[in-house]
Amino acid sequence: MAEIFVIGHRNPDMDSICAAYSYAYLKNKVDPGNTYIPVRCGSLNDATKAQFERLGVAPPPFIKDVRTKVSSVTRKADSVVQVDDPVYTLVSFYGTSSRSSVVPVMEGEKYRGLLSVDEVSSFILKENSGKRPLYHFVVDNFPKVLKGSFLRKGESKSFSAPIMVGAMRYVVFCRHMEALQGQAPILVVGDREDHIKKAIELQIPAIVLTGIEHEVTSNVDWDSYRGTVFVSALDTAETLRLLRLSVPVVQLMVQDPPSLQADTLFEEARDILAE
């Protein structure tokens, strides 16, 4: 059922007001599936006021503007994400075709902006072009995207780092670690004792151990390590794929996005968003 306004011209006289009132009354009788509401865009003159008073009928209410506003085209979101939620959560929404392609981002109860497929595509394209990407990781997002658990949580709740996969021989691994030139990575590696010991020595921010279904067999001194260790039951390739999607959605957002008010005219809103 829709609410449909019936209105006369901008500076209404008695004919205009009464025609709107009468036509709305008729339409409500012949089309009960919708609600027709008589309204006016101007003041009532004395003669029109007197006529409605004589009949004991309330005149149509005044509305300032009948042009489409932002509030006319807004709708309640099917889903929202919090600023620290992983990109994986956002991507998962798009697996359901019935969902909107635009998802609101909240910080608690505060609205922060919108994310769409465009921002996800930009994120994926950016990380696969140019030099080795730097990711911003939130430690608490690891179990949200990976099957596994923490062996220990480090001092830093979040950090920025490139990803290193320890799939090469130890000597080659050390050479690659040195080539990062001070950009301490997050290491994704199987239960490789020498690689893990080197990572602990360098005090990199986090180590993700892969393909471990029971317990770590490497004999290492975890107590000397200040970073995070997460044990993933998934293989290295799958762990790596999902780890990249643990990045918080706030990293995809445009800083200082344009804002609109509910009473902003639709045409004005369109121009603001098109800039």
KARA-V51732 format. One record per run of one state. SS is the DSSP state (~ for helix, > for strand, _ for the rest). FROM is the first residue (numbers start at 1). TO is the last residue. If there is no record, write none. Layout:
ss: (SS & SS)
from: (FROM & FROM)
to: (TO & TO)
This chain:
ss: (_ & > & _ & ~ & _ & > & _ & ~ & _ & > & _ & > & ~ & _ & > & _ & > & ~ & _ & > & _ & > & ~ & _ & > & ~ & _ & > & _ & > & _ & > & _ & ~ & _ & > & _ & ~ & _ & > & _ & ~ & _ & > & _ & ~ & _ & > & ~ & _ & > & ~ & _)
from: (1 & 3 & 8 & 14 & 31 & 35 & 41 & 46 & 56 & 61 & 63 & 69 & 70 & 74 & 80 & 83 & 86 & 87 & 94 & 102 & 108 & 110 & 117 & 128 & 135 & 139 & 146 & 148 & 153 & 158 & 162 & 163 & 166 & 170 & 180 & 186 & 190 & 193 & 203 & 206 & 210 & 222 & 225 & 228 & 233 & 236 & 245 & 248 & 249 & 253 & 265 & 266 & 275)
to: (2 & 7 & 13 & 30 & 34 & 40 & 45 & 55 & 60 & 62 & 68 & 69 & 73 & 79 & 82 & 85 & 86 & 93 & 101 & 107 & 109 & 116 & 127 & 134 & 138 & 145 & 147 & 152 & 157 & 161 & 162 & 165 & 169 & 179 & 185 & 189 & 192 & 202 & 205 & 209 & 221 & 224 & 227 & 232 & 235 & 244 & 247 & 248 & 252 & 264 & 265 & 274 & 275)
